[in-house]
Amino acid sequence: LGGVWPQDKERYDERAPVNAVEQLDCPILLLQGDEDKVVPPNQSEQFYLAAKAKGIPTCLKMYKGEQHGFRKAENIEDSLNSELYFFG
């Protein structure tokens, strides 16, 4: 998001995806590793809940043991199949 936390909190708030949910109206698929240190899982969970509260069709899939890039073959395959189903 750019900047140093907490000194640049305003920039973080301004750029945080969860604060832009009101601008969205399309279905959303979130694929998240439960050990992600770049985008902590709670951020995806907050985004998911905010989108659901707005009535946006939303799916959150949490991948156990994965980080910010999926490494396990079964999770890569599942995430790709999820994308195919989502866009299909």
N, C-alpha and C positions, 0 to 999 in steps of 0.2 A: 504494500500500500504506500510505501515511501515515508520516511521520517523515523524519528526515534520515539518510542513509547516510554513514558506517558507525555513527554513534552509536546508531541505532535498529535495529541488526542483528537483535536478538531479535524485534522486531515484524515485520520483513521475513520472517524464517524462519518465524514463526508463521502468517503470512498467505500465504506463497508457495504457489501451486496445486500445484507439484511435491511439496510435503510433505503433500498431502492425497490423493495417488493411492490409498493403501491404503483409503480410504473409498469408492472408486468401483467400480462393477461394470457400468456401461452403456457401450455403444459411444461413441466420441469422434471428432469431426471437428475438426481444427485447420486454420484458414486463416490463413496468415501472410505478411506482406510481408517480403521479404529486406532491406529498408532501414528497417524499423520501429525507431524510437528509443525508443518508449514501452514496448513489449514486445520486447526484442531477440530475434532469431531463435533464438539458442541456448537461450532459455528454453522455447520451443515444442519444440525438438528434445529437450531434457532431459525435458520432460513426455511427449512421444511415446515415448521410450525407456523411461521408467518405466512407462507404461501398457502397452506391449507386453510388458515383462518380467513384469508381473502377469497377462498373458494376456487383457487387455481388447482387443477389436477396435478398432483405432485407425488413423486416416488423417491424415497431415500433408501439406498442399499448400502449397508455398512459391511465392509470386508474385514474380518478378523485377521489380525496379524499383518495387515498391510499399512504402508505409509503413504507418501504423497505420489508415488508411482507404483502401480501394482507389479509384484514380482512373481507371485505364484501362478503357475500355468492355469490352474482351475479357476482362479479369480479373474485372470485376464480373459479367458474364454467366456466366463459368465458375464463380465462387464460388456464385452463386445456383443454377446447375444442379447443383453439387456438393451443396448443401444439399437441394435437391429430391430428388436420388438418395438421399442419406443418410437423410432422413426418410420417403421413399417406400417 
